[in-house]
Each structure stands twice: as C-alpha cells, then as structure tokens.
Amino acid sequence: MLGHDHGHGHGHDHDHSHVPDSPRRLLAVVALTTTIFLAEAIGGWLTGSLALLADAGHMLTDAAGLIMALVALLIGRRAATDSSTYGLRRAEVLAALVNALTVLGIGIVIAYGAVRRMTGEEVEIHTTPMIIVAVVGLVANLIGMMLLAAPAKDSVNIRGAYLHVLVDALGSVAVIISGIVIAATGWNAIDAVISLLLAGLIVPRSVQLLLRCLGILMERTPAGIDAAEIRAALEAIDGVAEVHDLHVWSVSGTEVLLTAHLVADPAADPGCDLLDAAQDVLRERFGIDHSTIQIEEPAHAGHEADMHP
C-alpha cells in the first residue's frame, strides 16, 4: 500500500449538527399538540363529529410521536464513543420510522371509521362548537409547522414530527369544511367523506417517510447520489487506475458517508496527491465531506481477492 502523508488543511466541515434550538421548538409543539388534543377530544365527544374525534386521536399519537422525536434528538446529539463510533444518530431514524408507522396506522383507522359511518345510521352533529375547536386547532398546527419548518430540512427525525403536524393541520381544515357544509346543507355524511379524504392524504406521506427510513437503516445509497457517477469521477482523476470497494450510505439521513479503495496508476507522477484530489472531487462535485479513501498499489489486488473471496 502506498505511503501517504495527508494533512487535513482544507477546512473540511464535518459538523452535522441540527438547528441549535430544535429541542425547544419541539417542546413548544408538544405543548401545543397536547392542548389541542384535549380540546378536540372534548369537542368531538360533545358535538358527535367523527372527523373531530379522529383528529383528536391523531393529536394524541402526535404528542407521543413528538416526545419520541425530542428524546431521539437529544440522544442523537451525544458524542461518539469507542463503543458507538458514529454516536447515536441512528436513534433519530428509528424515531422517524415509528412515527411513520403510527401515522400510517392512524390513516387506516380513520378510513375504517369513515366507511363504517357512511354505511351506518346517521349521527347528529353540532357544527358551531365543532368549527370553533377546529379553527383553534388549525392555528396551533400552523404555529407548530412554522416552528419545525427550518430544522425539518436537516433531520429526517424532525421531518417525521413535521409530517405529524402537517397532517394535523389538514385534519383541522377538513373538520372546518365538514362543519360548514353540515351547517349549510344538513348533509351529515360529509363528516365521514372528509375523514376518508383525510386518510387518503395521510397514508401516502407516511409510506414515503417509512420507505426513506427503511432505506437509511438498510444503508442504501442516499437519494440523489449516483454511485456509478462517483466511481467514474474518481477513476477520471489523473493517477487513478481503478476504483473498487466503493460504499455510500448515511447514518441519520442528513450527512453522506463514503469509503473507497483507489488503485494508483504506476505510470502516474509519483508526486500526484491522489487523496487530496479524490476528496476535492467528492466535496466539490457531490457535496460529500466525510470520506475515507484507501490508496493502493496495483500489486495489492491479490490481497484484496484474499480478503474478499
């Protein structure tokens, strides 16, 4: 293997921390969600609105999901140790996975309840308190979305929490529309119809988040990253004869990690700094700051075959 003295003087930034006030934002949204759950649960029981009760049940699971996201965020910030060399960032992905499964389950339950209501006997619905509670819930959800919008861009965990609040906002809008239609026309079935439409919005978003979490846990190549294109770019570097053992993955869904073996061309200029050139290509063309590159002589291929039969 080629000897190589590499100094990290390129100012690489390996800080993958989230927005500093993310825990406080999550805590504020938890307080809002819990308050609105109580209001909607009582309001749904008093008014007879299935849509309002469904949204209250969603709020309850949201509060639990948001607390889980907050705990996972705090755990994920713990520093790496010898026993957890990547730290505990994967806890955020696990929390997002549970959140996605929870929202998916809620969507199925809402759809089932709506179908039963549509095929069962009609229930009297009191629209005025129903609409008032839904409006209050909508305002709270919009505030929650504003609090989580920025950190959701940098964390799959907070994106899962943001999904909860977004669906809650849609639920509040649906309840408001349902109440207005019932008050204006007396068509109570709209309550079940709106609930069914809400389920149709919930399920695809939760499945999308679920698939992303599973991809991260299976250490698939992150979305937007083309491993074949990276291999071709590295092989195009002057002095590189071959690239093998290329692996690209993510621990938490935010940063991209890469390892690769570069076989040096024996005819190349021995002064060529392959490691610096490779890391510059990865950083500038693909936005990958965290990479581990092994430079090898062609004769090392036999050892690779022994290690990787």
C-alpha positions as CSV (number, residue, x, y, z in Angstrom):
1,M,0.0,0.0,0.0
2,L,1.3,3.4,-0.9
3,G,2.5,5.5,2.0
4,H,0.8,8.9,2.1
5,D,1.2,11.8,4.5
6,H,-2.0,13.7,4.3
7,G,-2.7,16.9,6.3
8,H,-6.3,18.0,6.8
9,G,-5.7,21.6,5.9
10,H,-8.6,22.0,3.6
11,G,-11.0,23.3,6.1
12,H,-13.4,20.4,5.8
13,D,-16.5,21.0,7.8
14,H,-17.8,17.8,9.5
15,D,-20.3,19.5,11.7
16,H,-23.6,17.8,11.1
17,S,-25.5,19.3,14.0
18,H,-29.1,20.4,13.7
19,V,-30.6,23.8,14.2
20,P,-29.4,24.7,17.7
21,D,-32.9,25.4,19.1
22,S,-34.6,22.3,17.7
23,P,-35.3,20.8,21.1
24,R,-37.0,23.9,22.3
25,R,-39.1,24.1,19.1
26,L,-40.1,20.5,19.5
27,L,-41.1,21.1,23.2
28,A,-43.2,24.0,22.2
29,V,-45.0,22.0,19.6
30,V,-45.6,19.2,22.1
31,A,-47.3,21.6,24.4
32,L,-49.5,23.0,21.6
33,T,-50.4,19.5,20.4
34,T,-51.3,18.2,23.8
35,T,-53.6,21.3,24.5
36,I,-55.4,20.9,21.2
37,F,-55.8,17.2,21.7
38,L,-57.7,17.9,24.9
39,A,-59.9,20.5,23.2
40,E,-60.7,18.3,20.2
41,A,-61.4,15.2,22.3
42,I,-63.9,17.0,24.4
43,G,-65.3,18.9,21.4
44,G,-65.7,15.7,19.4
45,W,-67.5,13.9,22.2
46,L,-69.9,16.8,22.7
47,T,-70.5,17.5,19.0
48,G,-70.7,14.0,17.7
49,S,-68.2,14.7,14.9
50,L,-66.2,11.7,13.8
51,A,-63.7,14.0,11.9
52,L,-63.1,15.9,15.1
53,L,-62.7,12.8,17.2
54,A,-60.4,11.3,14.5
55,D,-58.2,14.4,14.6
56,A,-58.2,14.3,18.4
57,G,-56.9,10.7,18.3
58,H,-54.3,11.8,15.8
59,M,-53.3,14.6,18.1
60,L,-52.8,12.2,21.0
61,T,-50.5,9.9,19.0
62,D,-48.8,13.1,17.6
63,A,-47.9,14.2,21.1
64,A,-46.4,10.8,21.8
65,G,-44.5,10.9,18.5
66,L,-43.2,14.4,19.1
67,I,-42.0,13.5,22.6
68,M,-40.2,10.5,21.0
69,A,-38.7,12.7,18.3
70,L,-37.5,15.1,21.1
71,V,-35.9,12.3,23.1
72,A,-34.3,10.8,19.9
73,L,-32.9,14.2,19.0
74,L,-31.3,14.6,22.5
75,I,-29.9,11.1,22.4
76,G,-28.6,11.6,18.8
77,R,-26.6,14.6,20.0
78,R,-24.5,12.5,22.3
79,A,-20.8,12.4,21.3
80,A,-19.3,9.4,19.6
81,T,-17.5,6.9,21.9
82,D,-15.3,3.9,21.4
83,S,-18.4,1.7,21.7
84,S,-20.5,3.9,19.5
85,T,-18.1,5.4,16.9
86,Y,-20.9,7.1,15.0
87,G,-22.6,8.3,18.1
88,L,-26.3,7.6,18.5
89,R,-27.6,9.5,15.4
90,R,-29.4,6.4,14.2
91,A,-31.9,6.9,17.1
92,E,-33.4,9.7,15.1
93,V,-34.1,7.4,12.2
94,L,-35.7,4.8,14.4
95,A,-38.0,7.6,15.9
96,A,-38.9,8.7,12.4
97,L,-39.7,5.1,11.5
98,V,-42.0,4.6,14.4
99,N,-43.7,8.0,13.7
100,A,-44.3,6.9,10.1
101,L,-45.8,3.6,11.2
102,T,-48.0,5.4,13.7
103,V,-49.3,7.9,11.1
104,L,-50.0,5.1,8.7
105,G,-52.0,3.2,11.3
106,I,-54.0,6.4,12.1
107,G,-54.8,6.8,8.4
108,I,-56.1,3.2,8.2
109,V,-58.2,3.6,11.4
110,I,-59.7,6.9,10.1
111,A,-60.6,5.3,6.8
112,Y,-62.2,2.4,8.6
113,G,-64.2,4.6,10.9
114,A,-65.4,6.8,7.9
115,V,-66.6,3.7,6.0
116,R,-68.5,2.5,9.0
117,R,-70.1,5.9,9.5
118,M,-71.1,6.1,5.8
119,T,-72.7,2.7,5.9
120,G,-74.3,3.0,9.4
121,E,-77.0,5.1,10.9
122,E,-76.8,8.9,10.8
123,V,-75.5,10.8,13.9
124,E,-76.5,14.3,14.9
125,I,-73.5,16.7,14.7
126,H,-73.3,20.1,16.4
127,T,-71.5,22.2,14.0
128,T,-70.8,25.5,15.8
129,P,-68.5,24.1,18.6
130,M,-67.1,21.7,16.1
131,I,-65.9,24.5,13.8
132,I,-64.6,26.7,16.7
133,V,-62.4,23.9,18.1
134,A,-61.2,23.0,14.6
135,V,-60.2,26.7,13.9
136,V,-58.2,26.8,17.2
137,G,-56.5,23.5,16.3
138,L,-55.6,24.8,12.8
139,V,-54.0,28.0,14.3
140,A,-52.0,25.8,16.7
141,N,-50.9,23.5,13.9
142,L,-49.8,26.3,11.7
143,I,-47.7,27.7,14.6
144,G,-46.2,24.2,15.0
145,M,-45.3,23.9,11.3
146,M,-43.6,27.3,11.4
147,L,-41.5,26.2,14.4
148,L,-40.4,22.9,12.8
149,A,-40.0,24.1,9.2
150,A,-36.3,25.1,9.4
151,P,-35.0,22.1,11.4
152,A,-37.1,19.7,9.3
153,K,-34.8,20.4,6.4
154,D,-31.8,18.9,8.2
155,S,-33.2,16.0,10.1
156,V,-35.3,13.0,9.0
157,N,-36.4,12.7,12.6
158,I,-37.8,16.2,12.8
159,R,-39.2,15.8,9.3
160,G,-41.3,12.9,10.8
161,A,-42.5,15.3,13.5
162,Y,-43.3,17.9,10.9
163,L,-45.3,15.3,9.0
164,H,-47.5,14.8,12.1
165,V,-48.2,18.5,12.5
166,L,-48.9,18.9,8.8
167,V,-51.4,16.1,8.8
168,D,-53.0,17.7,11.9
169,A,-53.4,21.0,10.0
170,L,-55.0,19.2,7.1
171,G,-57.3,17.4,9.6
172,S,-58.3,20.8,11.1
173,V,-59.1,22.2,7.6
174,A,-61.1,19.1,6.8
175,V,-63.1,19.4,10.0
176,I,-63.8,23.1,9.3
177,I,-65.1,22.3,5.8
178,S,-67.2,19.5,7.2
179,G,-68.8,21.7,9.8
180,I,-69.6,24.5,7.3
181,V,-71.2,22.0,4.8
182,I,-73.3,20.4,7.5
183,A,-74.4,23.7,8.9
184,A,-75.4,25.0,5.4
185,T,-76.9,21.8,4.0
186,G,-77.6,19.4,6.8
187,W,-75.6,16.7,4.9
188,N,-74.0,14.9,7.8
189,A,-72.4,12.3,5.6
190,I,-69.8,14.9,4.6
191,D,-68.2,14.3,8.0
192,A,-67.3,10.7,7.0
193,V,-66.4,11.7,3.5
194,I,-63.9,14.4,4.7
195,S,-62.5,11.8,7.1
196,L,-62.0,9.4,4.2
197,L,-60.3,12.0,2.1
198,L,-58.0,12.9,5.1
199,A,-57.0,9.3,5.3
200,G,-56.1,9.4,1.6
201,L,-53.7,12.3,2.3
202,I,-52.2,10.7,5.4
203,V,-51.3,7.2,4.0
204,P,-49.1,8.2,1.0
205,R,-47.0,10.7,3.1
206,S,-46.4,8.2,5.9
207,V,-45.5,5.4,3.4
208,Q,-43.0,7.8,1.7
209,L,-41.3,8.6,5.1
210,L,-41.4,4.9,6.0
211,L,-39.6,3.9,2.8
212,R,-37.0,6.6,3.4
213,C,-36.3,5.4,6.9
214,L,-36.0,1.8,5.8
215,G,-33.6,2.8,3.1
216,I,-31.4,4.5,5.7
217,L,-31.5,1.6,8.0
218,M,-30.6,-0.8,5.1
219,E,-27.7,1.6,4.3
220,R,-28.8,2.1,0.7
221,T,-27.2,4.8,-1.4
222,P,-28.9,8.1,-0.3
223,A,-31.4,9.6,-2.6
224,G,-29.8,12.0,-5.2
225,I,-26.5,10.2,-5.0
226,D,-25.3,8.2,-8.1
227,A,-22.6,5.7,-7.0
228,A,-21.7,4.9,-10.7
229,E,-21.2,8.6,-11.4
230,I,-19.0,8.9,-8.3
231,R,-16.9,5.9,-9.4
232,A,-16.5,7.4,-12.9
233,A,-15.4,10.7,-11.4
234,L,-12.8,9.1,-9.2
235,E,-11.5,6.9,-12.0
236,A,-11.1,10.1,-14.1
237,I,-8.6,11.6,-11.7
238,D,-5.1,11.6,-13.1
239,G,-3.1,8.8,-11.5
240,V,-6.1,6.6,-10.6
241,A,-6.1,3.2,-12.4
242,E,-9.2,1.7,-10.8
243,V,-11.8,2.2,-8.0
244,H,-13.3,-0.6,-6.0
245,D,-15.0,-1.3,-2.7
246,L,-17.0,1.9,-3.1
247,H,-19.7,2.3,-0.4
248,V,-22.0,5.3,0.0
249,W,-24.5,5.5,2.9
250,S,-25.9,7.7,5.6
251,V,-26.3,7.2,9.4
252,S,-29.0,9.7,10.1
253,G,-30.4,10.6,6.7
254,T,-28.7,14.0,6.6
255,E,-25.0,13.5,6.0
256,V,-23.5,11.3,3.3
257,L,-20.6,9.0,4.2
258,L,-18.3,7.3,1.7
259,T,-15.4,4.8,1.6
260,A,-13.5,3.6,-1.4
261,H,-10.2,2.0,-2.5
262,L,-8.2,3.8,-5.2
263,V,-5.6,1.8,-7.2
264,A,-2.8,4.1,-8.2
265,D,-1.5,4.0,-11.8
266,P,2.1,3.0,-11.6
267,A,2.8,5.2,-14.7
268,A,1.5,8.3,-13.0
269,D,3.5,11.1,-11.5
270,P,4.6,9.8,-8.0
271,G,4.1,13.3,-6.7
272,C,0.4,13.3,-7.6
273,D,-1.6,13.7,-4.4
274,L,-4.4,11.3,-5.1
275,L,-6.1,11.5,-1.7
276,D,-6.4,15.3,-1.8
277,A,-7.6,15.1,-5.5
278,A,-10.2,12.4,-4.6
279,Q,-11.6,14.3,-1.6
280,D,-11.8,17.5,-3.6
281,V,-13.9,15.8,-6.3
282,L,-16.2,14.3,-3.7
283,R,-16.6,17.6,-1.8
284,E,-17.0,19.9,-4.8
285,R,-19.0,17.7,-7.2
286,F,-21.1,15.6,-4.9
287,G,-21.2,17.5,-1.6
288,I,-19.6,14.6,0.3
289,D,-17.4,16.0,3.1
290,H,-16.9,12.8,5.1
291,S,-15.0,10.2,3.1
292,T,-12.4,7.5,3.9
293,I,-10.1,6.8,0.9
294,Q,-7.5,3.9,0.8
295,I,-4.8,4.3,-1.8
296,E,-3.3,1.0,-3.1
297,E,-0.6,-0.2,-5.4
298,P,-1.7,-2.5,-8.3
299,A,0.1,-5.4,-6.6
300,H,-2.3,-5.1,-3.6
301,A,-5.1,-6.6,-5.8
302,G,-4.1,-10.1,-4.8
303,H,-4.6,-9.3,-1.1
304,E,-8.0,-7.8,-1.8
305,A,-9.0,-11.1,-3.5
306,D,-7.9,-13.0,-0.4
307,M,-9.9,-10.7,1.9
308,H,-13.0,-10.6,-0.4
309,P,-13.4,-14.0,-2.0
